[in-house]
Amino acid sequence: MEHKGVGVGRRDKEHIPEEALQRIISTLANKNDEIQNFIDTLNQTLKGVQENSSNILSELDEEFDSLYSILDDVKESMINSIKQEQARKSQELQSQLSQCNNALENSEELLEFATRSLDIKEPEEFSKAARQIKDRVTMASAFRLSLKPKVSDNMTHLMVDFSQERQMLQTLKFLPVPKAPEIDPVDCLVADNSVTVAWRMPEEDNKIDHFILEHRKTNFDGLPRVKDERCWEVIDNIKGTEYTLSGLKFDSKYMNFRVRACNKAVAGEYSDPVTLETKALNFSLDNSSSHLNLRVEDSCVEWDPTGGKGQENKMKGKENKGRSGTPSPKRTSIGSRPPAVRGSRDRFTGESYTVLGDTAIESGQHYWEVKAQKDCKSYSVGVAYKTLGKFDQLGKTNTSWCIHVNNWLQNTFAAKHNNKVKALDATVPERIGVFCDFDGGQLSFYDASSKQLLYSFKMKFTQPVLPGFMVWCGGLSLNTGMQVPSAVRTLQKSENGMTGSTSSLNNVTQ
C-alpha cells in the first residue's frame, strides 16, 4: 500500500500545466497538418505520374506516327521518281527501236530488189535498175540512223543509301529534360508592391529556349499547400532569368513562386518553391458605424443626401399603401437608420460626415492612398483614436489628425489637428498617399504620384489609431494592401527637422 501511495505522489509531482499541454496539442496539430499536406502532395504526385505517363505515351505514338508518315511520303516520292525515269527511258528506246525496225525492213526490201537486179540480162534495163537502187540507197533511212542507244539502262543515279539515316534512327533517345532552376530568396526583391524573382540554372544549358514562372498568393508560410485557396497563375515565354511582377495588391501575407525551364520540345521540372513575405496593411471602411449620409462599400464612400431615406421610404410605402410624400433631401432626418440598410446604430451623426477604417494600427509603418471624385466639394483624410466623438469632425479634436480639401465657395488645402489649421502651399494632388509610423510618432501625407511631401505631423500616439475619412458632396475611393513606397522610406530619413509638425498648428486657430 505504501508503494502505491508513493506512485501517486510522484505522478502529482509530474503534473503538466495546462499551458504546456496546450503547446503540445498545438505542436501535434501542426505536425498532423504538415503530414496531411505531405500526403496530399504524394497523392497529387502519384496522380500526376499516371496522367503524365499516359500523355507522354500518346505523344510518343504521335511522334512515331509522324515519322512513319514522313518516311512513307519520302518513299512514295522516290518511287514516283524511279517510275518517271523508267517511263522516260522506255519511251526513248521504244521510239528508237521502232525507227530501226522500219529502216531494217526497207533495207531488206532494197537488198532483195538489188539481188534480183543482178539477174537482168538486158544492159539497158540493168542500167535502169542499178540507177534506181543507187538512188534508193542514197535516200535509205538505214544509213542515217545512229546505231547507239539514246539512253542507257543505268539507274544507279536513283539508288539510295540510308546507312547514315539508319544510324541516326538507331540512336533515337529521349530529349534531355532541362534541370530545375534554382530560386534564391536573397536575390529576390519585394518593394513598392512589386516582386522581382531571380533564378539560375544549376549548370549551363544552351538549349534552354524560355522559362515559365508561376505564382500565387497565400496566407501560409513555408512550402505551398496542395489544398491552398488560390490557383497558380502562369507567366510563359520569359527569355531572361528574372521577372518583375508589378502593381500588385498585397492582400495576402505571402506569395509562392516556382519556375521551370523549357527547350524546344519539353519543359523541365519545377524549381523548389519559394515563399516571399508580401504583408501590407489591408483594411476596409466600417459601414456599420459611418454617418447616415454616407453610402459606404469596402473601399469607397460617397455622399448620400437622402441619408438612406430612399430605402426607408420604400419600406414605409409597403406598410402604408395609400400614403405618399417623400421628404425633401434638405429636410432629411439624420435619425436612426433602417436596420436592413445600415445596422443597429450610428457611430457618427450631426455634421460629422465621417467613416473610419475597420482595422486599428497599433505598431509599425503603414501606407495607403485615397482618390477623390472630381466633383467632391469637401473631404478630409487622416487618422483618429477610437475615442473620437460621434459629433466630432476630423482635425477639430486632439484625437484626430488630417489634411482637409475644400472646393466649396473658396478653395482651401490645409492640415488640421486639435481645431488648429495650417494652410498648405501645394496643389491638391489627384491621389493622396498617407504614411503612418505608429512607433515613430509620425503621420505624413504625400502626392501619391510624385511622392512629394505635402505635410507631416510629429507626435506620440498614446493609443491605437484608425484611418479616418470625411466626405461631403462627392466621394472617395481607397487603395490598401500597399507597402510603404521606397521613395517615402527615403524621404523619412530626411524629414526630421523639417517644418510642418503639430507645433506649427498651435499658432493658427480655425
TABELGI-V533114 format. One record per residue. N is the residue number from 1. SS is DSSP state (helix for helix, strand for strand, loop for the rest). PHI is phi in whole degrees, 0 to 359 (999 if undefined). D_CENTER is the distance of its C-alpha to the mean C-alpha in Angstrom with 1 decimal. Layout:
n,ss,phi,d_center
N,SS,PHI,D_CENTER
N,SS,PHI,D_CENTER
//
This chain:
n,ss,phi,d_center
1,loop,999,74.0
2,helix,294,73.6
3,helix,298,70.9
4,helix,296,68.9
5,helix,295,69.2
6,helix,297,68.0
7,helix,299,64.9
8,helix,296,64.1
9,helix,296,64.5
10,helix,294,62.1
11,helix,296,59.4
12,helix,295,59.9
13,helix,292,59.5
14,loop,269,56.2
15,loop,301,54.8
16,loop,264,51.0
17,loop,299,49.8
18,helix,298,47.4
19,helix,297,44.8
20,helix,294,44.9
21,helix,295,44.6
22,helix,298,41.6
23,helix,295,39.9
24,helix,296,40.9
25,helix,297,39.5
26,helix,296,36.2
27,helix,297,36.0
28,helix,297,36.8
29,helix,298,34.3
30,helix,297,31.5
31,helix,296,32.7
32,helix,299,32.9
33,helix,296,29.3
34,helix,296,28.2
35,helix,295,30.4
36,helix,297,29.1
37,helix,297,25.5
38,helix,291,26.7
39,helix,297,28.5
40,helix,300,25.5
41,helix,297,23.7
42,helix,297,26.7
43,helix,297,27.0
44,helix,295,23.4
45,helix,294,24.0
46,helix,299,27.3
47,helix,298,25.8
48,helix,295,23.2
49,helix,300,26.2
50,helix,295,28.0
51,helix,294,25.3
52,helix,292,24.2
53,helix,297,27.9
54,helix,298,28.5
55,helix,296,25.7
56,helix,294,26.9
57,helix,298,30.5
58,helix,297,29.6
59,helix,295,27.8
60,helix,296,30.9
61,helix,301,33.2
62,helix,296,31.3
63,helix,295,31.6
64,helix,290,35.3
65,helix,300,36.0
66,helix,295,34.4
67,helix,294,36.6
68,helix,300,39.7
69,helix,298,39.0
70,helix,296,39.0
71,helix,298,42.2
72,helix,297,43.8
73,helix,295,43.0
74,helix,295,44.4
75,helix,299,47.4
76,helix,298,48.1
77,helix,296,47.9
78,helix,292,50.3
79,helix,299,52.7
80,helix,298,52.8
81,helix,298,53.5
82,helix,296,56.4
83,helix,295,57.8
84,helix,294,57.7
85,helix,293,59.5
86,helix,298,62.0
87,helix,295,62.7
88,helix,297,63.1
89,helix,292,65.6
90,helix,297,67.4
91,helix,295,67.9
92,helix,298,69.3
93,helix,290,71.7
94,helix,296,72.8
95,helix,294,73.7
96,helix,294,75.5
97,helix,294,77.3
98,helix,295,78.5
99,helix,298,79.9
100,helix,293,81.8
101,helix,297,83.2
102,helix,296,84.5
103,helix,295,86.0
104,helix,294,87.6
105,helix,298,89.2
106,helix,295,90.7
107,helix,292,91.9
108,helix,294,93.6
109,helix,296,95.3
110,helix,293,96.5
111,helix,296,97.7
112,helix,293,99.7
113,helix,296,101.2
114,helix,293,102.2
115,helix,294,103.8
116,helix,293,105.9
117,helix,293,106.9
118,loop,293,108.7
119,loop,272,111.2
120,loop,285,112.3
121,loop,267,115.9
122,loop,289,116.4
123,helix,300,115.5
124,helix,292,114.3
125,helix,293,112.0
126,helix,299,110.8
127,helix,297,109.9
128,helix,297,108.1
129,helix,295,106.0
130,helix,296,105.2
131,helix,296,103.9
132,helix,297,101.7
133,helix,297,100.3
134,helix,297,99.7
135,helix,297,97.8
136,helix,290,95.7
137,helix,296,94.9
138,helix,299,93.8
139,helix,265,91.4
140,loop,293,90.3
141,helix,289,86.5
142,helix,300,87.1
143,helix,270,87.9
144,loop,255,84.7
145,loop,285,82.3
146,loop,270,79.9
147,loop,271,80.6
148,loop,225,77.2
149,loop,303,74.2
150,loop,291,71.6
151,loop,231,68.8
152,loop,262,68.7
153,loop,271,67.7
154,loop,286,65.2
155,loop,240,61.7
156,helix,293,60.3
157,helix,291,58.0
158,helix,251,55.9
159,loop,283,55.8
160,loop,237,52.5
161,loop,227,51.6
162,loop,261,48.5
163,helix,298,49.3
164,helix,291,46.3
165,helix,295,43.9
166,helix,298,45.4
167,helix,294,44.8
168,helix,296,41.2
169,helix,296,40.7
170,helix,291,42.5
171,loop,262,40.1
172,loop,302,37.0
173,loop,209,34.7
174,loop,294,31.2
175,loop,294,28.8
176,loop,303,28.0
177,loop,280,24.7
178,loop,302,22.7
179,loop,290,23.2
180,loop,288,20.5
181,loop,295,19.2
182,strand,237,20.1
183,strand,260,18.0
184,loop,255,20.6
185,helix,304,19.8
186,helix,295,22.4
187,helix,275,20.5
188,loop,268,17.4
189,strand,228,17.5
190,strand,243,16.6
191,strand,200,18.0
192,loop,54,17.8
193,loop,56,14.8
194,strand,230,12.8
195,strand,232,12.3
196,strand,257,13.3
197,strand,254,13.2
198,strand,238,16.1
199,strand,216,17.5
200,strand,213,20.6
201,loop,272,22.2
202,loop,295,25.3
203,loop,209,27.3
204,loop,295,27.1
205,loop,220,25.9
206,loop,280,26.4
207,loop,263,25.0
208,loop,293,21.4
209,loop,262,19.5
210,strand,196,15.9
211,strand,237,13.5
212,strand,240,10.5
213,strand,252,8.6
214,strand,237,7.6
215,strand,213,7.5
216,strand,199,9.1
217,strand,271,11.6
218,strand,203,15.2
219,loop,254,18.8
220,loop,250,20.2
221,loop,277,20.9
222,loop,81,21.6
223,loop,291,20.2
224,loop,298,17.5
225,loop,261,19.4
226,loop,298,19.4
227,loop,262,20.1
228,loop,288,17.6
229,loop,280,16.7
230,loop,236,12.9
231,loop,271,11.1
232,loop,291,8.8
233,strand,258,5.1
234,strand,248,5.1
235,strand,239,5.0
236,strand,257,8.6
237,strand,60,11.7
238,strand,272,11.8
239,loop,275,15.5
240,loop,266,16.3
241,loop,250,16.5
242,strand,204,14.3
243,strand,209,11.1
244,strand,245,10.7
245,strand,265,8.1
246,loop,242,10.4
247,loop,66,11.6
248,loop,278,10.7
249,loop,257,13.2
250,loop,274,14.8
251,loop,262,16.2
252,loop,229,16.2
253,loop,284,18.3
254,strand,220,16.1
255,strand,225,12.7
256,strand,266,12.8
257,strand,226,11.5
258,strand,209,12.7
259,strand,218,12.8
260,strand,222,15.0
261,strand,262,17.0
262,strand,227,17.9
263,loop,257,21.0
264,loop,294,22.1
265,loop,239,22.9
266,loop,213,21.3
267,strand,258,18.4
268,loop,278,19.7
269,loop,287,19.4
270,loop,290,16.7
271,loop,292,17.7
272,loop,300,19.2
273,loop,294,16.5
274,strand,239,16.7
275,strand,248,16.7
276,strand,246,16.6
277,strand,282,18.2
278,loop,230,16.5
279,loop,288,19.4
280,loop,206,20.5
281,strand,288,22.9
282,loop,238,21.9
283,loop,210,24.7
284,loop,241,25.6
285,strand,278,28.8
286,loop,277,31.7
287,helix,298,32.7
288,helix,289,35.7
289,helix,236,37.5
290,loop,277,36.9
291,loop,295,39.7
292,loop,303,40.9
293,loop,273,40.2
294,strand,243,36.4
295,strand,260,33.9
296,strand,243,31.1
297,loop,240,27.6
298,loop,303,25.1
299,loop,230,24.0
300,strand,209,26.6
301,strand,221,30.4
302,strand,228,32.7
303,strand,293,36.5
304,loop,233,38.2
305,loop,296,41.9
306,loop,282,42.9
307,loop,58,42.0
308,loop,78,40.9
309,helix,291,44.3
310,helix,301,42.8
311,helix,292,41.5
312,helix,296,44.7
313,helix,293,47.0
314,helix,298,45.3
315,helix,292,46.2
316,helix,295,49.7
317,helix,299,50.1
318,helix,288,49.7
319,helix,284,52.2
320,loop,251,54.7
321,loop,302,54.7
322,loop,269,57.3
323,loop,271,56.3
324,loop,214,54.3
325,loop,114,53.9
326,loop,289,50.5
327,loop,295,51.1
328,loop,292,50.4
329,helix,305,47.3
330,helix,292,49.7
331,helix,249,51.5
332,loop,295,48.6
333,loop,284,49.4
334,loop,249,47.1
335,loop,282,48.4
336,loop,294,46.5
337,loop,273,43.5
338,loop,299,43.4
339,helix,305,42.2
340,helix,287,39.8
341,helix,257,38.1
342,helix,233,38.1
343,loop,92,39.3
344,loop,265,42.7
345,loop,209,43.2
346,loop,246,42.4
347,loop,284,41.4
348,loop,237,42.2
349,loop,208,44.9
350,loop,64,47.3
351,loop,260,45.7
352,loop,269,43.1
353,loop,282,40.2
354,strand,237,37.8
355,strand,219,34.9
356,strand,253,33.6
357,strand,286,30.4
358,strand,265,30.3
359,strand,232,29.6
360,strand,277,32.2
361,strand,259,31.7
362,loop,243,34.1
363,loop,192,33.0
364,loop,82,30.5
365,strand,249,28.8
366,strand,219,26.5
367,strand,212,25.0
368,strand,211,24.1
369,strand,231,24.3
370,strand,227,26.3
371,strand,233,26.6
372,strand,265,29.8
373,loop,292,30.5
374,loop,298,32.5
375,loop,263,35.6
376,loop,289,35.6
377,loop,280,39.2
378,strand,202,39.0
379,strand,202,36.5
380,strand,227,36.3
381,strand,225,33.5
382,strand,180,34.3
383,strand,223,35.1
384,strand,207,38.0
385,strand,288,39.7
386,loop,297,39.8
387,loop,279,43.5
388,loop,305,42.9
389,loop,291,45.5
390,loop,291,44.9
391,loop,261,46.8
392,loop,284,45.4
393,loop,256,43.3
394,loop,303,40.7
395,loop,87,42.5
396,loop,262,45.9
397,loop,228,46.3
398,loop,277,46.2
399,loop,250,43.4
400,strand,212,40.8
401,strand,224,39.3
402,strand,197,37.5
403,strand,245,37.3
404,strand,237,38.7
405,strand,242,38.2
406,strand,235,41.0
407,loop,247,41.0
408,loop,255,44.0
409,loop,67,47.3
410,loop,230,46.6
411,loop,271,43.3
412,strand,226,43.0
413,strand,219,40.3
414,strand,209,41.4
415,strand,263,40.8
416,strand,226,42.6
417,strand,196,43.9
418,loop,55,47.1
419,loop,64,48.2
420,strand,249,48.1
421,strand,233,46.4
422,strand,236,45.2
423,strand,295,44.5
424,loop,254,41.5
425,loop,269,42.0
426,loop,204,38.5
427,loop,281,36.7
428,loop,294,34.7
429,loop,283,31.0
430,loop,293,28.5
431,strand,231,26.6
432,strand,251,28.3
433,strand,263,26.9
434,strand,245,28.7
435,strand,244,29.2
436,strand,239,31.2
437,strand,255,32.6
438,loop,296,34.6
439,loop,291,36.2
440,loop,276,37.0
441,loop,64,38.4
442,strand,219,36.5
443,strand,230,34.8
444,strand,236,33.5
445,strand,239,32.2
446,strand,227,30.2
447,strand,289,29.2
448,loop,298,25.4
449,loop,278,24.7
450,loop,269,27.3
451,loop,62,27.7
452,loop,287,31.5
453,strand,289,33.5
454,strand,264,35.2
455,strand,193,37.2
456,strand,220,37.4
457,strand,266,39.4
458,strand,239,40.9
459,loop,199,42.2
460,loop,244,42.3
461,loop,290,40.5
462,loop,258,42.9
463,loop,202,40.8
464,loop,302,37.1
465,strand,243,35.8
466,strand,241,33.6
467,strand,302,31.6
468,strand,233,33.9
469,strand,216,33.7
470,strand,238,36.5
471,strand,222,36.3
472,strand,221,39.0
473,loop,57,38.7
474,loop,151,35.0
475,strand,199,31.8
476,strand,232,29.2
477,strand,242,25.4
478,strand,242,24.0
479,strand,233,20.8
480,strand,244,20.6
481,strand,69,18.4
482,strand,247,18.9
483,loop,286,20.1
484,loop,292,23.3
485,loop,301,22.5
486,helix,302,23.8
487,helix,297,26.1
488,helix,290,27.6
489,helix,300,28.2
490,helix,294,30.0
491,helix,294,32.1
492,helix,298,33.1
493,helix,293,35.0
494,helix,252,37.2
495,helix,282,37.6
496,loop,300,40.5
497,loop,94,43.7
498,loop,281,42.3
499,loop,288,44.0
500,loop,113,42.4
501,loop,266,43.2
502,helix,294,44.8
503,helix,297,48.2
504,helix,289,47.9
505,helix,273,47.7
506,loop,292,51.0
507,loop,267,53.0
508,loop,237,51.6
509,strand,256,52.2
510,loop,289,50.6
//
